[in-house]
Every structure is written in C-alpha cells, then in structure tokens.
Amino acid sequence: MRYLLRVLITALLVLTVSGAAAGGAALYYSKAPDTSPGDAFFRVRPGDSLGIIAEQLENRGFIRSALALRLYARIMKTDDDLQTGYYSLPPGASMFEVHDILLTGKQFLVQVTIPEGLTLRRIAQILEEKGILIADDFIAAAQSRSLLDELGIPGESLQGYLYPDTYRMPLDTPPESALRHMVGTFFGKLEESGIRREDFAPEELHETVILASIVEREYRLPEEAPLIASVFKNRLEIRMPLQSCATVVYVLTEEMDRPHPEFLTYRDLEVSSDFNTYQHYGLPPAPICNPGRTALKSAFSPADTDYLYFLVEDPEIGRHRFTTTLSEHNQAKQLYIKGR
C-alpha cells in the first residue's frame, strides 16, 4: 500500500510540477538526479523549514525537485518532522529515501576512541579534531556546576569520570550530551565490575577515583596495578606522602603547560602545586586523568600487601620491584643503578 501511495503521489507531483500528464515517466521526480553527488553529507540545522531543506537538497543535487519533496512531505503530513543533524545520503537515493532518512533522524555517527589515562583537555582536543564538538565548550561544560550537580559528581570537574572507550557520536554533538554519555558509561562499567555507586558516599567514591587516576598513570603491566594501588593505600593509612611522579608530571604538563618530560629532576619534585604529592600529604584535590577498567578495579580493590615502595626494575616493559622498608627500597635502587 505504501508503494502504491507513493506511485500515486508521484503521478500527482508530475502533474503539479510539469503542468501536464505527459511529463515523462511517472517516477521521474522521485528518482535520484543523474548528477547525484553520491555518498555525501547533508546537514539539517535547528530551525530549518521544509522549504529550506528542500531547496538545499535540490541545489546540491540530492533530489530533482524541491517542490516535489515539499508536496510529498505535506501530503504525508511530515512537514515539521524532519530531524536536525548530519546525515550521510547514499548514492542513488530516491527522493522518498532521502525523505525517510531525514524523517527517522538516523544520523551519520563518527567513531572516536578515547585511550586510557587522558586528561579532560586532551579528550576535548580529540573530539574537536573529529568534528564532534568544540574543545573549549566541552571543557566549560565539564566544569559546569549545574551539570556536576545533575550527575552527582563532587569536585570542580568531570575529569576522572569520562570513561575511556570507543564511542559513536554525531557531528556537532552538544557538549553536555557527550559528557552525560561518557559519565553514564563510566558508572555502567563500574556496575559491570561489581562496583555499585550506591555502596559509596559521594566523597568516598570521588577519592577512590582520584586514586585510580594516579594508578592509571603509574602502571604499565596490568598485573602490577593492584600492587601499586596497595602501596598508595598503605601510605595513606600511615600519613606518608604518596610521592607519585605521575602527579608531578600532571603539574608540569597541565598546570604549567610544559612538554611531557622524559625524566623528572629534583627541581621538578619541588614545584608548588596542591597536586604535587611530594610536597603535600594525602590525595591530590582531583583526578589527574580519566582511568580505565584496570586502574579503577585496582583502586577499589587493592592487593593486600605491606608494600610501601616500588621502583622501576625493567623500563622497557615497565616492570617494578615492590618493597616494604626504606632500606629494601634503597637496596633495590642500587641494584637497578648497577644494572643500568
């Protein structure tokens, strides 16, 4: 019935557009133009009327007649139902198919992969490079008090809660929508790992995310992540400075806008910042990156050890040596230096 209706409507369009019954084949105005641009993007902007959309489609060669599309949409009573967004219109699409694509709102989606351990700023840059949104708008939205309250996140930013994953987003995604999606994925992945948000007070959850962000930037071998988490947990319990190099690198790169250092100097360890865990006891005031599954699981369930120190043993693969006392740590350091 839908096909017959379209044939009848097309015949009516031929009469209306050409002014004569013998205006060519009955389906002429519904077919793709001979010079169709093929698989190309078309954008419907907020506020675009049916007339504007139809004219743009005709001007760009997607349809033969703007008037034909307008008449068809009015007969089908879809004048005001075409959806805003970016669309990929396939080659050879008929006017009916173009109409239905815009009607269903099935937009072109960009696939973007967010690696583990990136900061809010770097994620914003990646999304902007993909044409999904504007980086500055994304950062501003991530620091919006109203959005933080809506999502129940303490602190001054959503950094730490933007789950590293592969996403598919339309071009020109509103920053708030992207952030809600990524934070929702974060809590969904926690739930899959057996970690329920309801089991933690907001501040307790936030502190664990901060710890996970440090673990994320310290470990390289997944099996060592729970051990590194245990070192920091044990230090926190006895009010021993965390002395995490990752927090110093964060200060240098994010707060001081310096290139990522190949190594840290003693002078670097003295930089003034609340994030410098060589200079301040306890956790830094906020997450230093957005941790992934391994770091999060390790922070919520650290290994049960009495370790207080770890030192790189094999820099090529990132293996560490874990020790309990300072003398053992110094001995491990000497062995590492001799080995080098």
C-alpha positions in Angstrom: 0.0 0.0 0.0 2.8 2.4 0.8 4.4 1.7 -2.6 1.1 2.3 -4.4 0.6 5.5 -2.4 4.0 6.7 -3.5 3.3 5.9 -7.1 0.0 7.9 -7.0 1.7 10.8 -5.2 4.5 10.8 -7.7 2.0 10.9 -10.6 0.3 13.9 -8.9 3.7 15.6 -8.5 4.4 15.1 -12.2 1.1 16.8 -13.0 1.8 19.6 -10.5 5.4 20.3 -11.4 5.2 19.9 -15.1 1.6 21.1 -15.6 0.9 18.1 -18.0 0.0 14.5 -17.6 2.7 13.5 -20.1 5.6 14.9 -18.1 7.9 11.9 -18.5 8.0 8.7 -16.6 5.7 8.6 -13.5 8.6 8.2 -11.2 10.8 10.8 -12.7 10.7 13.3 -9.8 11.2 10.6 -7.2 14.4 9.2 -8.7 17.9 10.4 -7.9 19.3 13.1 -10.2 21.6 11.9 -13.0 24.3 14.0 -11.3 23.7 12.8 -7.8 26.7 13.6 -5.5 26.6 10.1 -4.2 27.5 9.2 -0.6 27.8 12.7 0.9 27.0 14.6 4.0 23.9 16.8 4.4 23.1 18.9 7.4 19.7 19.9 8.7 20.2 22.8 11.1 18.0 23.7 14.0 15.1 25.9 12.8 15.4 24.9 9.1 12.0 24.8 7.5 10.9 22.2 5.0 11.3 24.7 2.2 14.9 25.5 3.2 15.7 21.8 3.5 14.1 21.0 0.1 15.9 23.9 -1.7 19.3 22.9 -0.3 18.7 19.2 -1.3 17.9 20.3 -4.9 20.8 22.8 -5.1 23.3 20.2 -4.0 21.9 17.6 -6.4 20.4 15.1 -4.0 16.8 15.5 -5.4 15.4 16.6 -8.7 12.8 19.0 -7.4 12.4 20.9 -4.1 8.7 21.4 -4.9 8.2 17.7 -5.3 9.7 17.0 -1.9 7.6 19.7 -0.3 4.4 18.4 -1.8 5.2 14.9 -0.8 6.1 15.8 2.8 2.8 17.8 3.1 0.7 15.0 1.7 2.4 12.6 4.2 2.0 15.2 6.9 5.7 15.2 7.8 6.3 18.9 7.1 7.6 19.6 10.6 9.0 16.1 11.3 12.4 16.2 9.5 15.1 15.9 12.2 18.1 18.1 12.7 21.6 16.7 12.4 24.2 15.4 10.0 23.3 12.7 7.5 25.2 10.5 5.1 22.9 10.3 2.0 23.8 7.1 -0.1 24.4 7.3 -3.8 21.4 6.9 -6.0 18.9 7.5 -3.1 15.4 8.4 -4.4 13.5 11.4 -3.1 11.4 9.0 -1.0 14.6 7.5 0.6 16.1 10.9 1.3 12.8 12.0 2.9 12.7 8.9 5.1 16.4 9.2 6.2 15.8 12.8 7.4 12.5 11.7 8.9 13.9 8.9 11.1 16.8 11.1 12.3 19.3 8.3 11.7 22.4 10.5 11.7 25.9 9.9 10.5 28.0 8.9 13.5 31.7 9.5 14.0 33.6 6.7 15.7 36.2 8.0 18.2 38.4 6.0 20.6 39.4 7.6 23.9 42.5 5.9 25.3 43.0 5.3 29.0 44.8 7.9 31.1 44.0 11.1 29.1 43.1 14.4 30.7 39.9 16.3 30.1 41.8 18.8 27.9 43.3 16.0 25.7 39.9 14.3 25.3 38.4 17.6 24.3 41.1 18.1 21.6 40.4 14.6 20.2 36.7 15.2 20.0 37.3 18.6 18.3 39.7 17.0 15.8 36.9 14.6 14.9 34.5 17.4 14.3 32.2 16.2 17.1 32.3 19.4 19.2 34.3 22.4 20.2 37.0 21.7 22.7 36.6 24.9 24.8 32.8 24.3 25.0 33.4 20.7 26.2 35.8 21.8 28.9 33.5 24.5 30.1 30.6 22.1 30.2 32.7 19.6 32.2 33.2 22.3 34.8 29.6 23.5 34.9 28.3 23.4 38.5 24.8 22.6 37.3 25.9 19.6 35.2 28.2 18.4 38.1 25.2 18.6 40.5 22.9 16.8 37.9 25.4 13.9 37.6 26.1 13.8 41.4 29.8 14.4 41.0 31.7 16.3 43.8 34.6 18.5 42.9 35.1 21.1 40.2 35.3 19.0 37.0 34.1 15.7 35.5 37.7 14.7 34.9 38.1 11.2 36.2 34.6 10.2 35.2 35.0 10.3 31.4 35.3 6.6 30.7 38.0 5.6 28.1 36.1 3.7 25.4 35.2 3.7 21.7 32.2 6.0 21.1 30.0 6.8 18.1 28.7 10.4 18.2 27.1 12.6 15.6 28.9 15.7 14.4 28.0 18.9 16.4 27.1 16.9 19.4 26.1 19.2 22.3 29.0 19.0 24.9 26.5 18.3 27.7 25.2 15.3 25.8 28.7 13.9 25.2 29.6 14.3 28.8 26.4 12.7 30.1 27.1 9.7 27.7 30.7 9.3 28.9 29.8 9.6 32.6 26.9 7.2 32.1 29.4 4.7 30.5 31.7 5.2 33.5 29.1 4.1 36.0 27.8 1.4 33.8 31.3 -0.1 33.5 31.8 0.1 37.3 28.5 -1.8 37.7 29.7 -4.5 35.3 32.8 -4.8 37.6 30.6 -5.4 40.6 31.2 -1.9 42.0 27.8 -0.2 42.8 27.7 3.5 43.1 25.1 3.3 45.9 27.6 1.5 48.1 29.8 4.5 48.5 29.3 8.0 49.8 30.0 10.6 47.1 33.2 11.8 48.7 34.5 8.2 49.2 33.8 7.4 45.6 35.5 10.6 44.5 38.6 9.8 46.5 38.8 6.3 45.0 38.5 7.7 41.5 41.4 10.1 42.3 43.5 7.1 43.5 42.6 5.2 40.3 43.7 8.2 38.2 47.1 8.0 39.9 47.4 4.3 39.4 46.4 4.7 35.8 49.4 6.9 35.1 51.8 4.8 37.2 51.3 1.2 36.0 52.2 -0.4 32.7 51.7 -4.1 33.4 48.1 -4.8 34.3 49.1 -7.4 36.9 51.0 -4.7 38.8 48.1 -2.2 39.1 46.6 -3.8 42.2 50.1 -3.8 43.8 50.7 -0.1 43.0 47.2 0.7 44.4 48.2 -1.2 47.6 51.4 0.9 48.0 49.4 4.2 47.8 46.7 2.8 50.1 49.2 1.8 52.7 50.9 5.2 52.5 47.6 7.0 53.0 46.8 4.9 56.1 50.1 5.9 57.8 50.0 9.5 56.5 53.1 9.0 54.4 53.3 11.2 51.3 52.3 9.4 48.2 55.3 10.8 46.3 53.8 9.9 42.9 55.8 11.0 39.9 52.6 11.0 37.9 51.2 13.9 40.0 54.3 15.9 39.3 54.1 15.2 35.6 50.4 16.4 35.8 51.6 19.7 37.3 54.3 20.2 34.7 52.1 19.4 31.7 48.6 20.5 32.7 49.2 23.4 35.1 52.5 24.7 33.7 51.8 23.7 30.1 55.3 22.2 29.6 56.1 19.2 27.3 55.9 15.8 28.9 59.3 15.2 30.5 61.5 12.2 29.7 62.5 12.1 33.3 62.0 14.2 36.5 64.6 16.2 38.2 64.8 17.0 41.9 63.9 20.5 41.0 60.7 19.2 39.3 59.7 17.5 42.5 59.7 20.9 44.3 57.2 22.6 42.0 54.5 24.3 44.0 51.0 22.8 43.5 48.3 21.1 45.5 48.7 18.2 43.0 52.4 17.7 43.9 52.2 14.6 46.2 55.9 15.0 47.0 55.1 18.3 48.7 51.6 17.5 50.2 50.2 14.6 52.2 47.2 12.7 51.1 45.5 12.6 47.7 45.6 15.5 45.3 42.4 17.6 45.1 41.1 16.0 41.9 41.7 13.2 39.5 44.8 13.7 37.3 43.4 11.8 34.3 40.5 9.6 33.3 41.3 6.0 34.4 40.2 2.8 32.7 38.9 -0.5 33.9 42.2 -2.0 35.2 43.1 1.1 37.3 39.5 1.5 38.6 39.3 -2.1 39.7 42.7 -1.9 41.4 41.8 1.3 43.3 38.5 -0.1 44.5 40.1 -3.5 45.4 43.9 -3.0 46.0 46.1 -6.1 46.7 46.5 -7.0 50.3 50.2 -6.2 50.9 52.5 -4.4 53.3 54.4 -2.7 50.4 55.3 1.0 50.8 57.7 1.4 47.9 58.0 0.5 44.2 60.8 1.2 41.8 61.1 0.6 38.0 63.1 -2.6 37.5 62.7 -3.0 33.8 62.0 0.3 32.0 61.5 -1.5 28.7 58.4 -3.3 29.7 57.6 -1.2 32.8 58.1 -3.9 35.5 58.5 -2.6 39.1 60.1 -4.0 42.2 58.0 -3.7 45.3 59.5 -3.4 48.8 58.3 -2.9 52.4 61.1 -0.9 54.1 63.2 2.1 53.0 66.4 0.1 53.3 65.0 -2.6 50.9 63.9 0.2 48.6 67.4 1.8 48.6 69.0 -1.6 48.0 66.7 -2.1 45.1 67.6 1.3 43.8 71.3 0.5 44.0 70.8 -2.8 42.2 68.8 -1.0 39.5 71.6 1.6 39.1 74.3 -1.1 38.9 72.2 -3.0 36.4 71.9 0.1 34.2 
